Amino acid sequence: MNEEQQKQGRRRRRRRRRRGPAPAAQDMRPRLRAGILAFLSRHQETHVGTLLDALRQQFPQFGRAEETAALEILHELASANLIMPGVDRDHLGWPWLRVTEYGRRVLHQGEPLPFDPDQYLAAAQPRLATMPPLAVEVLQEAVTTYHRGYIRSSALLLGIASEILMGQLIDSFVAGRPEKERQRLEAAMADKSIYARYRIFREEFDRARDGLKIPDALSKDVEAIVDLVFNAVRLTRNEAGHPSGAPLNPILVATTLQAFLEYADRIARLSAYLAAPAPAKPVPARRRKRQAASA
């Protein structure tokens, strides 16, 4: 290292000291990942140095620890097949990189994406409070395994989370039925698989639907949101658990993960409505008079 480079290094260190203590690189990771994804959506062929310079402009306290974290995030994105090294025959390998065809499709979906677990779980936070704790834990594991490239494991875990939520909805519906009907449903569903219980629930729910007086905000598109997502997740889970030999489509699993947040939210609100005690019917005036006379 020559004298001029040493002077530049000392000047950089003095500037960092004047800025005050930088946030921990671990705390910066969600912001760094969001910055990297935003940059890649605009520049699909680039140089690692160019990307790091853009991050340095965006984050004034971007130092060595943050640079290391950014490089680790790039490695994670490469493992998830969103980016690949090299852009053409004259620029093969690192530090050149480009967004893959798969990466282009998922970057332009515009929804919280499971390959960005921080963004996905941040978007899920308002809904997680109403989900059973076990379903939240399993969903977080499903997002993490997808992010790490374990698509089959993610599909299996998402299927488990979906079954927990559907079980909650079915139990809420059964608990809210009149006693004799509740006993009949409990006997019919005893020792049945979740899918068999779901089939019974759907028949009974349709039969009782008018009397339930479900608000439009809950009943609107309930078949599209609840039934389609439940069955899509179930079929993907079955394919993962009983593989035919063909690899699972990662975009299909990503799509079900995206749809899962609306599915979980609708089930939680519908379960809460069904579990609430029905208002007591008013006693007719004539019956009240008879009751008063016999008292």
N, C-alpha and C positions, 0 to 999 in steps of 0.2 A: 504494500500500500504506500503510495507516494505522499508527499507532504500536503499537496492540495486536497487529496481524498480524506486525509486525517482532519484537515480544517473543516471540510464539509460535514464530516461525521460529528465533530464537536458542535458545529452550528445547529445541526438537527437535534442533538441531545439537549442543547440549551433551549430551543424552541419548545420541545416536548415538556421540559420542566416548567416553562412559563405558562403553558396551557393548564397545568395542574394535573392531578392524578387521572389517568384514563380509566374508563370502566373496564371491568374484567372481560377478557376476550370471550369467555363463556357467556356472559350477559349480552355481548354484542352479536352472538351467532344468529339469532332470529333476524336482526336488522341486516347483518351481512348477507344472509341467505336471500332475504327479500331484495336487497340491492343487486345481488348477482343475477337473480332470476329476471329482474326488471331490465338489467343491462343486456342479458342474453335474448330477451324478447325483441330488443331493438337491433342488436348486432349479432347475427347468427353465425358469422365467421369472424374470429378475432384472435388476438394474441393475449396470452396470460398477463403480460406486462401492461398492455393497454387496459385490460379489465381492472388490474390492481391500481393503476393510476386513476381510473374513474372512481373507484372506491375511496381512494385517498382524498379526492376532491369532495366526495359526498360526506365522508366522516373525518373531520379535522383531527381527531385523536387516533387516527389510523397508524398504529405502530407495528413492531415486529410480531407481537402476539396476535394482533388482528390479521396481519398478513398470513400468518401460519393457519389461523382459523379459516380464512378465505380459501386457502389452498386445499385444506381438508374438505371444505364444502364442495369444491370443484371435483375432488376425488369421489365424494359421495354421489354427485350428479352423474359422473362418468359410470359409476357402478350401477346406477339406476337406468343407464342407457339414454340419458337425456342429452349428453354431450359426448363427443369422441375426439381423440387427438388428431391433428392434421386438418388441413383445408383443401389441399390439392397436391399434385405430384412435386411441386416445387417447395411446398411447405408441409412436409410429412412429420407427424409426431409433435409432441410437446416442444415448445410452449404454444404452438398454434392449436386452436381447437375450433370445433363447429358444433352447432346444435343438430342432433340427429332428426330423422323424419318423425320418429316417435316423439322426440322432444318438442318439435314444432307443433304437433297436434295437441299435446297436453298443455303447452304454454299458452295456447290461444283459447282454452276452454273458459277462462275467466272466472272460475269458481275456486274455492279453497281446495288445494290439491294434496293428495296423500304423500307425494314425494317431497312436499314441504311440510313436515309434521308440525312445526311451530305455528305456521299460518292456519293449517287445518284445525288444530286443537284450539287455537285462539278463537277461530270462528265458531267452534263447537261449544265454547264456554257457557254462553247463555242457556244452552240446552242441556248441558251435562248435569246441572243441579237437579233436574227433574228425572234423570235416569237412575235406575238402580245402580248402586256403587259397583257391583260386579260387572254390569254391562259397560260402565265407564272404563273400568280397568281393562276389560277384554278389547274394547274399541281402541284404546290407546296402544295396546300390544299389536292389534291389527294394522294400525297406521305405521308403527315402528317397523314391523316386519316387511310391510310393503316398501317403505323407504329404503330398507336394506336390500331389497331385491328378492325377498322370499315371497313370491306371489302366491304360491299354493298355500303356504302357512297363513298368509293374510286372509285368503278367502275362507279358510277353515275357521279362523278366529272371528271373522265378521259374521259367519253363520251362527256361531255360538252367541254373540251379542244380540243378533236378530231374534233368536229363539228366546232369550231372556226377556226381551221387550214384548214379544208376542205373548209369552206366558203371563206377563203382567197384565196385558190387555184382556186376555181371556179370563183370568182370575177376577179382574174388576167387573167384567160383565156378569159373570156367574154370581158374584157376591151381591150384586144389585138386583137380582131377580127375586120374585116372591118365593116364599119358603119351599112350597111343593115343587115348583119349577127348578129352584136351585138344587134341591136334593136329586131330582131327575137328571139334571145336567152333570152334577158331580158323579153320579153313578155311571152315566154314559161315557164320561171322560176318564174314569179311573183306569190307571195303568195303560193309557193310550200314549202313543208318540205325540210329539208336539204338532206334527202335521195332521194327524187324525183329530186331535183336539181343535186345531184351527178349522178343519172342515166342518165339524159340528158347530163351532162358534159362528162361522159365517152363515150357516143356514138359520141358526137361532137369531142371530143379530138382524138379518134381513126381515125375519118374521116379526121381530119386536121393534123394528126401527121407528115406525110411525109413532108408537106409544112412548118412545124414549125422548122425543122432542129435542133432538140434538141440534144445537145452534148451527147456523149455516157455516160459520167459520171453522167448525170441526167436521161437518159432514161433507163439505164441498170437496169433490175429487178424492173422496176417501178411498175409493177402489183403486184409483191410479196411484195414490201415494202409499197406501198400506199394502194392498194386495199385490200390486205389481212388484214393488221393492222386496216384499217378503219372499215372493216366489223367485225373483231374480237372484237374490242372495242365496236362497235355498238350493237352486239348481247349480249355481257356481260352486257352492260348498260341496254338493254331492259330486261334482266333477273333480274337485280337488281331492276329496276323500276316497273316491273310487275312480282313479285316473284311467282314461282310455289309451293313454300313450301320447296324445297330442298335448303340447304345452298350453297352459292357460293364457288367454289373451290379457296382458297387463292393462290395456286400456279398458277392457270390460270390467276388471276388478276395480280400477280407479274410478270408473263411472258409478259402480255400486257404492263405493266408499263416499263419493260425493253426494249421491242421492240419500245415503243413510242418515244424514243429519236432519233433513226434512222429515224423513220417515220416523226417526226417534222422537222428534218434537211433536209430531201429530199423535203418535201412540201415547206419549206421556200425557198430553192434554186430554185426549179421549179417555184414557184410563182414569184420570182424576175426575172427569165428568161422570163416568159410569159408576165410579166408586162412591160418589156423594150420595147421601141418603135422599130418597125421593120425597118431595114435600107431601105431608099428610093431606088426604082428601078432606074437604070440609064436610061436616055432618049435616045432612039436610035438616031444615027447621022442624019438620014434622017428627023426625026421629028424636031430635033434641027434646021436644015436648013430651014424648012417650018416656024417654029416659028420665026426665025430671019428675014425671008423675009416679014412676015406679020407685024412685029413690026414697 
